[in-house]
Structures are given as C-alpha cells and as structure tokens.
Amino acid sequence: MNNRLKVLRAERNWSQADLALRLDVSRQAVNAVETGKHDPSLPLAFRIARLFKLSIEEIFHDGHE
Amino acid sequence: MMAMNKSEGAEQREVSMVGTVLRVLGGSLGTLFCAGATAGLVASMTRKGEFPALGLTITVGFALLAILGSWYVVNTLMQGRNQNEVVGPKVKRSRAMMVLSGVIGGAIGLVLVIGQIQIDRTAPPSALANGPIPMWTAIFLIVVILTLVPWLTWQWHRSVDEHESEAYRDGTVAGIYAYSALSICWWLGWRGGLFVAPDGMAIFFATYAVWSVVWLWRRYR
C-alpha cells in the first residue's frame, strides 16, 4: 500500500521519532508504515488521519485508482 | 541555513550516538569481567570449602563493581535514548518490560548457577548445564516462570505497537516451524542411529534463536 506519510511529515518538519511520539508507537513502526513494509490497522490509520486532519483515502491508497 | 542546522544536528546526534555505543560497550565488557571474576571466586571458594576474609572482600568488591557497571550501562542507554528520542507512554512501558524481562532472565540464570554449585562444587558454573539442582531451587524457578513471566509477557503484549506485535508473531511462527522440523528430525535421526538422544534444552535454544532472529529482522529490516 502506498502512502503520503513521508511528505505530510516533511511538510510539518517532523522526524519519524516526532510522529512516533504523537501516535504513541515506536519509530520503527512509523518507518515500516512509511516504507510500505507494514500496512497499518484501521485504528492506527484513523489515528494517523486524525493527526493530519485528512481522510484515510487522502493519505493511503492501494494503487488501483 | 535550515539545512545546515539540520545537518549539524544530525552530525551531533551521530557523534553522541557513537559515544553512547562506545560507553555501553566498555561498560558491558567491564561488567562482564567483574561478574565473571565474582562467579569464579565464589566457585573457587565453594569448591575448596574455605571462605577467607581477603577472598570474601575481593569477591564483594568485584560484585559491587559488576552492579555499578550494570547501573552505568543502563543509565548510559537511558540518557542516550533521552537525548536522541522521546517516546510515548506505551512505547516507554514496553521497553521497560523488555529491560525487566532481561533482569529476570539474568536472575534466573544466577539462581541456576548458585543451585548447581550447591549440588556439585567441582563442575564449572553454568546456567545452561544439565546437572541436578536442589529441589527448592527448581520449585522456586518453576513458580517464577509460571507466574511472574506470564504476567510480564501479558503486560508487554498490551503495551507493544502493532508493528512490533506483527514482527513477534512472525518470529513465533518461524520458531514453531523450526521446533517441529528440528525435534522430529533429531528424534528420527536418533532412532536411526545417526544422532545422540534428543536434547530438550538444545532444541529449546535453537527454537529461541530462530524466533528471536526472525522477530528482530522483521522489526528492524
């Protein structure tokens, strides 16, 4: 699954550790989601969407559009 | 300007990280040396059945140095982490559980060595030996493993994030497959006269190694 997490994070000048702190997950988890090695669960995807004040579809897409 | 500041910051973090790694390595080596000296002296005095004041003083000194060394290593790791990464409450709790698991594992190893020395003073002290241990040591360790360890494990599972949880699950699946293959093949090989009788602890540690390697690989890849 592709995502815009890295771009959204860079726009706010946040490091992976900053984002991890805001989501209360490990930095490795943020890195894994960002690089597509881990697809987040729906609860985590909603937390990410709420944090960036966007919808899930605006952050994550499966490449079929 | 911003880029330069970021680069300087990254460089400082890198230097700080190198210093932390060197201090942790040095501290760990010193701690291991002191712990080894303590174990060696205790084993030697127990074997001879003599506990001279000078020997006891030196042993206590090495034991204190080992404790100080452990404290230094943990403290350096905590400081290094605080400087480089602030973590959320759940991540902090899961890491604390991991450290506590390590401490309990070390304590179990120490109790095993002491139990082994009580039964056989001539054998080299080892937490992984298959020799007999006193009944009450065995009962105490079984109770710890059946009560404290599951509680700690449950607390850890409640605090880890989903990425770590997934990595752990993958490690567990790899571990159970490794266990199935190794135990059956060793047992068949033994029945066919190829190998010595299966060793439960060897299979346990091999399973544990596969599980840990896959878990860490999935977590940090």
Chai-1 contact restraints between the chains, C-beta under 6 A:
chainA,res_idxA,chainB,res_idxB,connection_type,confidence,min_distance_angstrom,max_distance_angstrom,comment,restraint_id
A,A17,B,E85,contact,1.0,0.0,6.0,A-B,restraint_1
A,L21,B,V86,contact,1.0,0.0,6.0,A-B,restraint_2
A,L21,B,G88,contact,1.0,0.0,6.0,A-B,restraint_3
A,D24,B,G88,contact,1.0,0.0,6.0,A-B,restraint_4
A,D24,B,K90,contact,1.0,0.0,6.0,A-B,restraint_5
A,V25,B,D161,contact,1.0,0.0,6.0,A-B,restraint_6
A,S26,B,V91,contact,1.0,0.0,6.0,A-B,restraint_7
A,S26,B,D161,contact,1.0,0.0,6.0,A-B,restraint_8
A,Q28,B,R219,contact,1.0,0.0,6.0,A-B,restraint_9
A,A29,B,D161,contact,1.0,0.0,6.0,A-B,restraint_10
A,A29,B,H163,contact,1.0,0.0,6.0,A-B,restraint_11
A,A32,B,H163,contact,1.0,0.0,6.0,A-B,restraint_12
A,H38,B,H163,contact,1.0,0.0,6.0,A-B,restraint_13
A,S41,B,E162,contact,1.0,0.0,6.0,A-B,restraint_14
